[in-house]
């Protein structure tokens, strides 16, 4: 990551508490929403699995997706780091990859390097090897052939996008972010409700304009968390409820099942939300749109 990116990310940390009110719901938007399908949330988790032997957050999240008071049996997409030191490259991490497969979650590719490396910093040969290694490990551990990818830092360019597609991988970004990517230090989210309430209102406007596709009778809205964050793991029940509360408060109709509990339906929904080509404008929550617009894909 270059100096400008680092400065921008520092600014994000300083301004994290500055969350404005949700966009007002106008009668025009309300009318437009009545003509759209209801929403279902596609839950995604980045950077895992955790390799910790102490109160493993990935294991806790898997437990809570299976059994929670909001909607038991939720399936999610886990964008995994198969080579991460103390994570997906560890014995504990590999067992969690196997568990995610057994639990019928979807495993997507995030990285196969020891660190959370920006793919754009890898040479063509290094990226090719990384993709090959990661896909092999996902298949060996989970029995799945990964088709979804989320690049670290959401960042890609024409070269890396072409490399993804050559491996049959499609880029999935996000509509909503819990802003929980900070794992060490101050990793709490004291304004998590206000943050999601605002973001849901912004996505609502795009839905009202017909910008998001309908899949199996519902509009999939992608949400991003990090399963290596213990704060997220401790509050996953609350986050699920916040998403439902935010949709209702923002006037966004929800499907009878607000989350996905079927792997095949989840895969169809997530695939429909992938980036169709590397020249298409994309939307990311918060400052990420501004950041990558100024640094290029």
C-alpha positions, 0 to 999 in steps of 0.5 A, a space after each residue: 500500500 502506498 503512502 497516500 493509501 496509508 494516510 487515507 486509511 489513517 483518516 478513516 480511523 480518525 473520522 470513524 465516529 463521524 457517522 451522519 443520520 440515515 437518508 430520509 425516506 421520501 414518498 417517491 422512494 417508498 413508491 419505487 420500493 413497492 415495485 421492487 422485490 424484498 431484500 435478503 442479506 448475503 453475509 460475508 466474512 473476510 480474513 479468516 479462519 482464525 488459528 487461535 487456540 483461545 476462544 476462536 472467533 471463527 468457531 464462535 461465529 460458525 456456532 452462532 450462525 447455526 444457532 441464534 435467536 434471529 434465524 437459525 441455520 444461516 449460511 455465509 460466504 467466507 473469503 479465506 486466507 489459506 496461507 495466513 500465518 497463525 490463520 488459514 495456514 495453521 492446523 486449527 485454521 485448516 480444521 475450520 476450513 473443513 468445518 466451513 465446508 461440512 457446514 455448507 457455507 461457501 468458501 471464497 478466495 481472499 489470499 494465499 500469501 502469509 500476510 494480507 497482501 494486495 494482489 496488485 503488489 504481486 508479480 504476474 507469476 506470484 499472483 498466478 502461484 497464489 491463486 493456484 495454491 489457494 484454490 487447491 487448498 480450498 478444494 482439498 480442505 472443503 471439497 469446494 471449487 471456489 468461484 468467488 473472490 474478494 481482493 484484499 483491500 477491495 483493490 484490483 486492476 485490469 491485470 489482476 482482474 484478468 488473472 481472476 477470470 482466467 481461474 474462473 473466479 468472480 469478484 464480489 465486493 460489498 454493499 454494507 460494511 460493519 467497519 470491523 476490519 481492525 483486529 488488534 488494539 481498539 477493535 470495538 464498534 461503538 456506533 455499529 447501529 448508526 453506521 449500518 442504519 446509514 449504509 442501509 438507507 444508502 443502499 435503499 436508494 439504489 434498490 429503489 432505482 432498480 440498480 440491484 438484481 432480483 434472484 430467486 424472488 429477492 434482492 441480495 444485499 451483501 454485508 461484510 464482517 471479519 471473522 477474525 475479530 473477537 468483538 464481531 464474534 461476541 456481537 454477531 447476534 446483535 449484528 444480525 438484529 441490527 441489520 433487520 432493524 435497520 432495514 425496517 427503520 429505513 423502509 426497506 422490505 425484507 423477505 420472509 427469511 432475511 438471510 440465506 439458509 440454503 447454500 445453492 441459493 446463497 451461491 446464486 445470489 452472491 454470483 449475481 452481485 459479482 462485478 461483471 467486468 473490470 471497466 464497470 463502475 462499482 460502489 463501496 461503502 464509506 471512504 473506499 469509493 473515494 479511495 479507489 477512485 483516486 488510486 485507480 483499479 
